[in-house]
Amino acid sequence: MSVSINKDLCIGCGVCVSISPKGFKMGDSGKAEVLLQDNSSASNAATSCPVQAITVN
């Protein structure tokens, strides 16, 4: 599984961190960062992202 965040789209709302605190964190830039590639909650976080900034392959 590959999880990535498009930093140009990310608005830093924190929904992904709320859904998967072990898989994502808020970075110093105020944008989300991926912590764990093999994250069973990543798909849920991706569909919950209001700007669709998370890609799961």
PDB file as gemmi writes it, atoms N, CA and C in Angstrom:
CRYST1    1.000    1.000    1.000  90.00  90.00  90.00 P 1                      
ATOM      1  N   MET A   1       0.848  -1.174   0.000  1.00  0.00           N  
ATOM      2  CA  MET A   1       0.000   0.000   0.000  1.00  0.00           C  
ATOM      3  C   MET A   1       0.893   1.236   0.000  1.00  0.00           C  
ATOM      4  N   SER A   2       0.515   2.212  -0.797  1.00  0.00           N  
ATOM      5  CA  SER A   2       1.233   3.475  -0.863  1.00  0.00           C  
ATOM      6  C   SER A   2       0.256   4.604  -0.530  1.00  0.00           C  
ATOM      7  N   VAL A   3       0.625   5.421   0.429  1.00  0.00           N  
ATOM      8  CA  VAL A   3      -0.220   6.533   0.865  1.00  0.00           C  
ATOM      9  C   VAL A   3       0.561   7.820   0.648  1.00  0.00           C  
ATOM     10  N   SER A   4      -0.079   8.793   0.012  1.00  0.00           N  
ATOM     11  CA  SER A   4       0.589  10.078  -0.188  1.00  0.00           C  
ATOM     12  C   SER A   4      -0.406  11.217   0.009  1.00  0.00           C  
ATOM     13  N   ILE A   5       0.144  12.392   0.281  1.00  0.00           N  
ATOM     14  CA  ILE A   5      -0.671  13.585   0.475  1.00  0.00           C  
ATOM     15  C   ILE A   5      -0.186  14.656  -0.491  1.00  0.00           C  
ATOM     16  N   ASN A   6      -1.116  15.210  -1.241  1.00  0.00           N  
ATOM     17  CA  ASN A   6      -0.812  16.311  -2.142  1.00  0.00           C  
ATOM     18  C   ASN A   6      -0.783  17.591  -1.306  1.00  0.00           C  
ATOM     19  N   LYS A   7       0.415  18.106  -1.047  1.00  0.00           N  
ATOM     20  CA  LYS A   7       0.580  19.282  -0.180  1.00  0.00           C  
ATOM     21  C   LYS A   7      -0.057  20.534  -0.772  1.00  0.00           C  
ATOM     22  N   ASP A   8      -0.212  20.576  -2.096  1.00  0.00           N  
ATOM     23  CA  ASP A   8      -0.859  21.733  -2.722  1.00  0.00           C  
ATOM     24  C   ASP A   8      -2.359  21.749  -2.448  1.00  0.00           C  
ATOM     25  N   LEU A   9      -2.945  20.567  -2.249  1.00  0.00           N  
ATOM     26  CA  LEU A   9      -4.379  20.471  -1.973  1.00  0.00           C  
ATOM     27  C   LEU A   9      -4.700  20.509  -0.481  1.00  0.00           C  
ATOM     28  N   CYS A  10      -3.811  19.972   0.339  1.00  0.00           N  
ATOM     29  CA  CYS A  10      -4.066  19.845   1.777  1.00  0.00           C  
ATOM     30  C   CYS A  10      -4.326  21.215   2.402  1.00  0.00           C  
ATOM     31  N   ILE A  11      -5.416  21.288   3.188  1.00  0.00           N  
ATOM     32  CA  ILE A  11      -5.758  22.535   3.883  1.00  0.00           C  
ATOM     33  C   ILE A  11      -5.481  22.443   5.384  1.00  0.00           C  
ATOM     34  N   GLY A  12      -4.942  21.302   5.831  1.00  0.00           N  
ATOM     35  CA  GLY A  12      -4.574  21.153   7.231  1.00  0.00           C  
ATOM     36  C   GLY A  12      -5.740  21.042   8.188  1.00  0.00           C  
ATOM     37  N   CYS A  13      -6.848  20.476   7.727  1.00  0.00           N  
ATOM     38  CA  CYS A  13      -8.042  20.390   8.576  1.00  0.00           C  
ATOM     39  C   CYS A  13      -7.904  19.351   9.692  1.00  0.00           C  
ATOM     40  N   GLY A  14      -7.056  18.347   9.504  1.00  0.00           N  
ATOM     41  CA  GLY A  14      -6.793  17.354  10.544  1.00  0.00           C  
ATOM     42  C   GLY A  14      -7.737  16.170  10.583  1.00  0.00           C  
ATOM     43  N   VAL A  15      -8.628  16.037   9.619  1.00  0.00           N  
ATOM     44  CA  VAL A  15      -9.550  14.897   9.604  1.00  0.00           C  
ATOM     45  C   VAL A  15      -8.773  13.582   9.534  1.00  0.00           C  
ATOM     46  N   CYS A  16      -7.737  13.537   8.718  1.00  0.00           N  
ATOM     47  CA  CYS A  16      -6.953  12.298   8.579  1.00  0.00           C  
ATOM     48  C   CYS A  16      -6.306  11.909   9.901  1.00  0.00           C  
ATOM     49  N   VAL A  17      -5.817  12.885  10.642  1.00  0.00           N  
ATOM     50  CA  VAL A  17      -5.195  12.613  11.942  1.00  0.00           C  
ATOM     51  C   VAL A  17      -6.247  12.126  12.934  1.00  0.00           C  
ATOM     52  N   SER A  18      -7.433  12.689  12.874  1.00  0.00           N  
ATOM     53  CA  SER A  18      -8.522  12.247  13.759  1.00  0.00           C  
ATOM     54  C   SER A  18      -8.912  10.804  13.479  1.00  0.00           C  
ATOM     55  N   ILE A  19      -8.949  10.445  12.203  1.00  0.00           N  
ATOM     56  CA  ILE A  19      -9.333   9.085  11.813  1.00  0.00           C  
ATOM     57  C   ILE A  19      -8.206   8.092  12.077  1.00  0.00           C  
ATOM     58  N   SER A  20      -6.978   8.506  11.810  1.00  0.00           N  
ATOM     59  CA  SER A  20      -5.842   7.599  11.918  1.00  0.00           C  
ATOM     60  C   SER A  20      -4.631   8.306  12.532  1.00  0.00           C  
ATOM     61  N   PRO A  21      -4.621   8.493  13.853  1.00  0.00           N  
ATOM     62  CA  PRO A  21      -3.506   9.203  14.489  1.00  0.00           C  
ATOM     63  C   PRO A  21      -2.161   8.478  14.388  1.00  0.00           C  
ATOM     64  N   LYS A  22      -2.178   7.176  14.159  1.00  0.00           N  
ATOM     65  CA  LYS A  22      -0.922   6.453  13.979  1.00  0.00           C  
ATOM     66  C   LYS A  22      -0.431   6.528  12.536  1.00  0.00           C  
ATOM     67  N   GLY A  23      -1.317   6.875  11.612  1.00  0.00           N  
ATOM     68  CA  GLY A  23      -0.963   6.909  10.203  1.00  0.00           C  
ATOM     69  C   GLY A  23      -0.627   8.284   9.664  1.00  0.00           C  
ATOM     70  N   PHE A  24      -1.135   9.335  10.341  1.00  0.00           N  
ATOM     71  CA  PHE A  24      -0.923  10.703   9.872  1.00  0.00           C  
ATOM     72  C   PHE A  24      -0.585  11.612  11.044  1.00  0.00           C  
ATOM     73  N   LYS A  25       0.081  12.716  10.744  1.00  0.00           N  
ATOM     74  CA  LYS A  25       0.339  13.752  11.747  1.00  0.00           C  
ATOM     75  C   LYS A  25       0.287  15.096  11.058  1.00  0.00           C  
ATOM     76  N   MET A  26       0.108  16.129  11.834  1.00  0.00           N  
ATOM     77  CA  MET A  26       0.172  17.478  11.298  1.00  0.00           C  
ATOM     78  C   MET A  26       1.620  17.932  11.378  1.00  0.00           C  
ATOM     79  N   GLY A  27       2.163  18.350  10.247  1.00  0.00           N  
ATOM     80  CA  GLY A  27       3.551  18.779  10.188  1.00  0.00           C  
ATOM     81  C   GLY A  27       3.726  20.224  10.622  1.00  0.00           C  
ATOM     82  N   ASP A  28       4.969  20.642  10.678  1.00  0.00           N  
ATOM     83  CA  ASP A  28       5.291  22.013  11.075  1.00  0.00           C  
ATOM     84  C   ASP A  28       4.708  23.049  10.118  1.00  0.00           C  
ATOM     85  N   SER A  29       4.471  22.630   8.878  1.00  0.00           N  
ATOM     86  CA  SER A  29       3.916  23.537   7.874  1.00  0.00           C  
ATOM     87  C   SER A  29       2.404  23.708   8.018  1.00  0.00           C  
ATOM     88  N   GLY A  30       1.801  22.940   8.937  1.00  0.00           N  
ATOM     89  CA  GLY A  30       0.355  22.986   9.099  1.00  0.00           C  
ATOM     90  C   GLY A  30      -0.387  22.069   8.150  1.00  0.00           C  
ATOM     91  N   LYS A  31       0.359  21.270   7.417  1.00  0.00           N  
ATOM     92  CA  LYS A  31      -0.219  20.318   6.469  1.00  0.00           C  
ATOM     93  C   LYS A  31      -0.004  18.900   7.005  1.00  0.00           C  
ATOM     94  N   ALA A  32      -0.859  17.986   6.567  1.00  0.00           N  
ATOM     95  CA  ALA A  32      -0.761  16.601   7.020  1.00  0.00           C  
ATOM     96  C   ALA A  32       0.464  15.916   6.422  1.00  0.00           C  
ATOM     97  N   GLU A  33       0.990  14.949   7.173  1.00  0.00           N  
ATOM     98  CA  GLU A  33       2.112  14.130   6.721  1.00  0.00           C  
ATOM     99  C   GLU A  33       1.784  12.673   7.000  1.00  0.00           C  
ATOM    100  N   VAL A  34       2.271  11.802   6.132  1.00  0.00           N  
ATOM    101  CA  VAL A  34       2.062  10.365   6.296  1.00  0.00           C  
ATOM    102  C   VAL A  34       3.112   9.828   7.262  1.00  0.00           C  
ATOM    103  N   LEU A  35       2.665   9.085   8.265  1.00  0.00           N  
ATOM    104  CA  LEU A  35       3.565   8.430   9.210  1.00  0.00           C  
ATOM    105  C   LEU A  35       3.733   6.951   8.906  1.00  0.00           C  
ATOM    106  N   LEU A  36       2.684   6.326   8.394  1.00  0.00           N  
ATOM    107  CA  LEU A  36       2.666   4.876   8.235  1.00  0.00           C  
ATOM    108  C   LEU A  36       2.072   4.517   6.881  1.00  0.00           C  
ATOM    109  N   GLN A  37       2.877   3.892   6.019  1.00  0.00           N  
ATOM    110  CA  GLN A  37       2.398   3.508   4.690  1.00  0.00           C  
ATOM    111  C   GLN A  37       1.399   2.354   4.766  1.00  0.00           C  
ATOM    112  N   ASP A  38       1.648   1.387   5.623  1.00  0.00           N  
ATOM    113  CA  ASP A  38       0.752   0.232   5.752  1.00  0.00           C  
ATOM    114  C   ASP A  38      -0.297   0.553   6.807  1.00  0.00           C  
ATOM    115  N   ASN A  39      -1.276   1.326   6.406  1.00  0.00           N  
ATOM    116  CA  ASN A  39      -2.245   1.901   7.332  1.00  0.00           C  
ATOM    117  C   ASN A  39      -3.650   1.463   6.920  1.00  0.00           C  
ATOM    118  N   SER A  40      -4.272   0.646   7.713  1.00  0.00           N  
ATOM    119  CA  SER A  40      -5.594   0.122   7.369  1.00  0.00           C  
ATOM    120  C   SER A  40      -6.676   1.212   7.360  1.00  0.00           C  
ATOM    121  N   SER A  41      -6.434   2.329   8.010  1.00  0.00           N  
ATOM    122  CA  SER A  41      -7.409   3.422   8.047  1.00  0.00           C  
ATOM    123  C   SER A  41      -7.183   4.464   6.952  1.00  0.00           C  
ATOM    124  N   ALA A  42      -6.156   4.287   6.132  1.00  0.00           N  
ATOM    125  CA  ALA A  42      -5.814   5.293   5.122  1.00  0.00           C  
ATOM    126  C   ALA A  42      -6.935   5.501   4.110  1.00  0.00           C  
ATOM    127  N   SER A  43      -7.593   4.444   3.694  1.00  0.00           N  
ATOM    128  CA  SER A  43      -8.676   4.578   2.716  1.00  0.00           C  
ATOM    129  C   SER A  43      -9.827   5.390   3.293  1.00  0.00           C  
ATOM    130  N   ASN A  44     -10.144   5.156   4.558  1.00  0.00           N  
ATOM    131  CA  ASN A  44     -11.203   5.920   5.218  1.00  0.00           C  
ATOM    132  C   ASN A  44     -10.802   7.397   5.337  1.00  0.00           C  
ATOM    133  N   ALA A  45      -9.549   7.631   5.666  1.00  0.00           N  
ATOM    134  CA  ALA A  45      -9.063   9.009   5.759  1.00  0.00           C  
ATOM    135  C   ALA A  45      -9.124   9.690   4.392  1.00  0.00           C  
ATOM    136  N   ALA A  46      -8.761   8.952   3.346  1.00  0.00           N  
ATOM    137  CA  ALA A  46      -8.772   9.517   1.988  1.00  0.00           C  
ATOM    138  C   ALA A  46     -10.181   9.906   1.562  1.00  0.00           C  
ATOM    139  N   THR A  47     -11.146   9.058   1.837  1.00  0.00           N  
ATOM    140  CA  THR A  47     -12.519   9.387   1.433  1.00  0.00           C  
ATOM    141  C   THR A  47     -13.115  10.478   2.323  1.00  0.00           C  
ATOM    142  N   SER A  48     -12.593  10.659   3.514  1.00  0.00           N  
ATOM    143  CA  SER A  48     -13.094  11.692   4.432  1.00  0.00           C  
ATOM    144  C   SER A  48     -12.439  13.041   4.225  1.00  0.00           C  
ATOM    145  N   CYS A  49     -11.318  13.077   3.520  1.00  0.00           N  
ATOM    146  CA  CYS A  49     -10.602  14.329   3.284  1.00  0.00           C  
ATOM    147  C   CYS A  49     -11.483  15.280   2.469  1.00  0.00           C  
ATOM    148  N   PRO A  50     -11.767  16.468   2.974  1.00  0.00           N  
ATOM    149  CA  PRO A  50     -12.685  17.372   2.270  1.00  0.00           C  
ATOM    150  C   PRO A  50     -12.152  17.896   0.941  1.00  0.00           C  
ATOM    151  N   VAL A  51     -10.842  17.837   0.728  1.00  0.00           N  
ATOM    152  CA  VAL A  51     -10.267  18.323  -0.534  1.00  0.00           C  
ATOM    153  C   VAL A  51      -9.616  17.200  -1.338  1.00  0.00           C  
ATOM    154  N   GLN A  52      -9.835  15.957  -0.904  1.00  0.00           N  
ATOM    155  CA  GLN A  52      -9.311  14.771  -1.618  1.00  0.00           C  
ATOM    156  C   GLN A  52      -7.804  14.852  -1.845  1.00  0.00           C  
ATOM    157  N   ALA A  53      -7.058  15.258  -0.809  1.00  0.00           N  
ATOM    158  CA  ALA A  53      -5.613  15.401  -0.919  1.00  0.00           C  
ATOM    159  C   ALA A  53      -4.852  14.107  -0.681  1.00  0.00           C  
ATOM    160  N   ILE A  54      -5.537  13.070  -0.187  1.00  0.00           N  
ATOM    161  CA  ILE A  54      -4.882  11.802   0.153  1.00  0.00           C  
ATOM    162  C   ILE A  54      -5.116  10.785  -0.949  1.00  0.00           C  
ATOM    163  N   THR A  55      -4.032  10.158  -1.398  1.00  0.00           N  
ATOM    164  CA  THR A  55      -4.093   9.116  -2.409  1.00  0.00           C  
ATOM    165  C   THR A  55      -3.612   7.812  -1.792  1.00  0.00           C  
ATOM    166  N   VAL A  56      -4.391   6.753  -1.996  1.00  0.00           N  
ATOM    167  CA  VAL A  56      -4.023   5.421  -1.504  1.00  0.00           C  
ATOM    168  C   VAL A  56      -3.991   4.490  -2.699  1.00  0.00           C  
ATOM    169  N   ASN A  57      -2.854   3.869  -2.931  1.00  0.00           N  
ATOM    170  CA  ASN A  57      -2.691   2.907  -4.032  1.00  0.00           C  
ATOM    171  C   ASN A  57      -2.308   1.553  -3.476  1.00  0.00           C  
TER     172      ASN A  57                                                      
END                                                                             
